[in-house]
Amino acid sequence: MNKPAVNEVLNKYIVGNIDGQGFTVSAEETELCKIAYKYRTDKCEKIKHPFTHFYFDLLQSQKRSIKKLLEIGIGLKKPGSHSDNRTGASLYMWNDFLPNTQIFGADIDPLTMFRDGRIKTFLCDQANTDGLKKLMRDTGSNLDIVIDDASHDPSLQISTCQTLMPLLKKDVVYIIEDVLDQGIEKRLRDFDTTVISLRASNGKRYPDDKLLVVRRQDVW
């Protein structure tokens, strides 16, 4: 990904995190916020987390050049939920927002597996190192974006990142969602890490409204 563009976005969210209270996102919805709500993924503040504002800023200028994205953690459709909601809600969100991107999903649950157009999913247990390495063989290691939205277990967030990052291309942007324990940043000190702390436009904030952006030190 484009280094100056990524750094500019990260700096915006770091500077805007006033007094450590989190960057307050705009009340104005982005295109990505609207798509996220359409599919009922909890990445938008109307459902739960205000992540889509950050992702929009990060990816908008490069949305047509991103070739491959992997999200670990797919999720099942919840019974009785909105008709637009479906298994792989965030994968469909990415599919709509990134018109030229191959979208990969990975999950431990066989019931989440499907294939639809540019979306392809793989069975993978993030606690299994060999399984993660096989996932890289299946998707190819030339991924532009990797998102960990799986177990949310800090130990697994750390081990998954430590396993995958050395296998990925140098300019990959790796994002860990729903970070409850910021201590994972210290455990990943071999990489360039940035905590993005967010707050909804109405001031509401969940304890895990944080993302950890991980990059290779020798590139960024």
N, C-alpha and C positions, 0 to 999 in steps of 0.2 A: 504494500500500500504506500501511498505518497507520504513520505516522512514529514515534510513541513505542514501538510494539511492535518495529519493526525496530531502532531505536537500542538498546533494552534487550538484544536478542540480540547485537548487535555488541559492546556493552560487556562482556557476559558472556565472550565469546571473547577479547577483548583483555586483560581483567584476568586471565583464566585462562591466558594464555600466559606462564608463569613462566620468567624468565631466557631468554626467546627460544627455548625448547625446544619450543614448540607447545602448544596446548590439548589435553590428554589426554582423549579422549572416554570416556564411560561404557562399561563392559563389558555393560551391559544394553541389549539391542537395542530400538530404537524400531519403531513400526509401519512407518515408511519403510525402515528397515534390512531388515526381513523381506521387504518387497515387492521391494526392490532385489536381494536374494539370489535371490528366486524367479525373476527374469528374468535373473540373472547379469550385471548391470551392475557395472562396476568402481567405482561411486560408494560401495559399502559395503565396510567393512574386511575382511569375510570373503573378498572378491575382491581388493581392493587398497586404495583410498582410504577414509578415514573421513568422507567428505563428507555422508553421509545423516544423521548426527547433527546437523550444522549446519543442513542444509536442513529437518529436522523442526522444530527450534526456531524457525527463521525463518518457516516457513509454516503450522505446525499451527493457530495461532489464527485464520488467515485462509483456511484451505483451501477453505471453501465460497464465499468471495467473490471469489477470483481468477478472472478471466474468460478471460485469454489468456496462454499461455506459449510461448515460442519457444526451442528448443535448436538451436544450430548444431553440426553433427557428429552423424551418426546411427549409423554403424558397421554392418558386416555380421556376420551370424551366422558363427561360426568352425566349420569342419568338425570333427566329432567332439565338439562341446561338449555340455553338458547339454541335455536335451530341452526344457527350459523357455526356454533361451536362444534369441533370435531377433533378426533385424534390427530395430533401433530399440528395444533393451532398455530404455533409460532413458525413452524416450517412453511405453512401456507402463507403466513404473513411475509416471510422472507421471499417466497416465490413471487408474490404480487409486487413487492417493493424493488426487488433486484431482477430486472428483466433478462439478463444474460448469464445468470449464475446457476451453476449446478448446486442444488441444495441436498445436503446429506444430513440424516438424523441417525442417532444411535441410542439404544435403550436396552435395559435388561429384560423387559417384558415382551414376550412373543406377541401379545395381543396388540402391541403398538406398531407392528410391522406393516408397511404398505409401500406401494410405488404409484406415483401419479405424476406423469409428465417429467419435469426436471427434478422432482423430489424422489429420493431413494433412501431407504432406511436399512440399518444393519443391527443385528443382535450384538450387544456388547455389554459386559459387566465392567464398570470402571474400576472395580476392585481387583480385576484380573489383568496383570501387566501383559501377559501374552495376548490376551484378548484385545487390549488397546493397540498393541503392535500389529495384530492382524487387521484391525480397523484401518490403520494407516495404509496397509497394503491394499485394502479394498477400496478406499477412497482416493488413494494417491496422497503423497505427503505434500504436494504443492497446493496446500490450502491457503486461502487469503485470510479467512476469519475462522476462528474456532471459539465456540461458546460452550461453557460448562454450566448447564442448568439441570444437573442430574440430582444426585443424592443430597446436596447442600451440606454434606458432612465435611468439616474442615480437613480431616486427615485424608479423605479421598480427593478433595479438591487439590490438595498439595501433591499427593502421589500421582494423580492423573496428569497434572501439569508437568511434573518432573519427568514423567515417562514420555509424554508427547512432544514437548518443546524441542528436545534434541533431534527429533525425527522430522520436524517441520521445516519448511523453507525459511530463510533468514528474515524476511520482512513480514512474517505472519503477525497478526494481531490476535492475541489469545485473551479471552475475557471470561472471568469467573463471576457468575451472578450470585445474588443472595448471600453476600459475605457477612456472616455474623461475627466471626473471629478475625479481627484485623491482624492477629498474630501470624496468619498464614503469609503475610507479606514478608516477614522476617525469615520465614522458612524457605522463601523463594528468592533469597538475596543473590543467587547466581544470575538472576535475570533483572531487567529493568521493569520495576513494578510501579503502578500508579493507582491509588485508591480514589475512586469516584464516589463521593457521598451525595445522595440526592434527597430532595424534599418535594412533596407534591405542591402544586400551585396554591392549594388551599391551606398549606402549612402542615398537613397531616404527614406523619413519618412513621414507617415501620422500622424495627431494629435492623432488618436485613435489606434496607434500601441502599445497598452499596454494591459496587462493582469493583473488581480488581483487574486492571489492564496489565497484561504481561507481554513483554517484548524481549528480543535478543539484545544484550548489551553491546555486542560487537557491530550492530547495525544502527541502533537508535541512539 
